[in-house]
Amino acid sequence: MGPHARLPRPLLHQVPRLLHPLGALRDVRRAWRLAQADAARVRAGHSVPAPDTVLVTKSSWAYLASGYRPGEELLANQTRHDINQAQRRKHEGLEPA
């Protein structure tokens, strides 16, 4: 069954005609958003890049928190420890505990 198998017959015949205008609408929206971004750059006193310009952004990351609650952090640390121990035993050829 195709993706349009459950559509009513009249709508099934209209799908190809509907898809083209939707693609054109997406193109118009994209152009509008780019124009809005360019206008915001000008208002902020920045230059508008040429259309063929590739913009590269540089950022840095900072550690804020692990996202664990206290009990979850304990459980994660214990699990990490158990995995490390199992890998060490396997590497040394020891039987699992």
C-alpha positions, -999 to 999 in steps of 0.1 A, spaced: 0 0 0 13 34 -9 13 65 14 -19 78 -2 -38 45 -1 -63 56 25 -72 89 9 -106 93 -7 -105 90 -45 -111 127 -53 -84 138 -29 -60 111 -42 -61 127 -76 -55 162 -62 -24 153 -41 1 159 -70 -15 193 -77 -14 202 -40 22 193 -35 36 218 -60 19 249 -45 31 238 -10 67 236 -22 64 271 -37 49 284 -5 78 270 15 102 288 -9 83 321 -4 84 317 34 121 310 34 128 341 13 106 361 37 125 348 67 159 356 51 147 391 43 135 396 79 169 384 92 187 408 68 165 437 80 173 428 116 211 427 108 208 462 93 189 475 123 215 461 146 242 479 126 257 448 110 264 443 73 243 419 52 264 390 38 265 383 1 241 354 -9 271 331 -17 288 338 16 293 309 40 288 319 76 308 301 102 299 305 138 323 299 167 310 289 201 322 273 232 305 250 256 305 252 294 296 224 318 267 235 339 254 203 355 250 166 349 212 167 349 211 139 375 192 143 408 213 132 438 200 96 439 203 91 401 239 104 402 248 78 429 232 50 407 250 62 376 283 63 394 278 28 407 268 15 373 298 31 357 320 15 384 305 -19 378 310 -16 341 346 -6 345 352 -35 369 336 -60 345 358 -47 316 389 -49 338 381 -85 348 374 -94 311 407 -78 300 426 -96 328 409 -129 319 393 -133 353 359 -148 359 330 -124 364 321 -119 400 
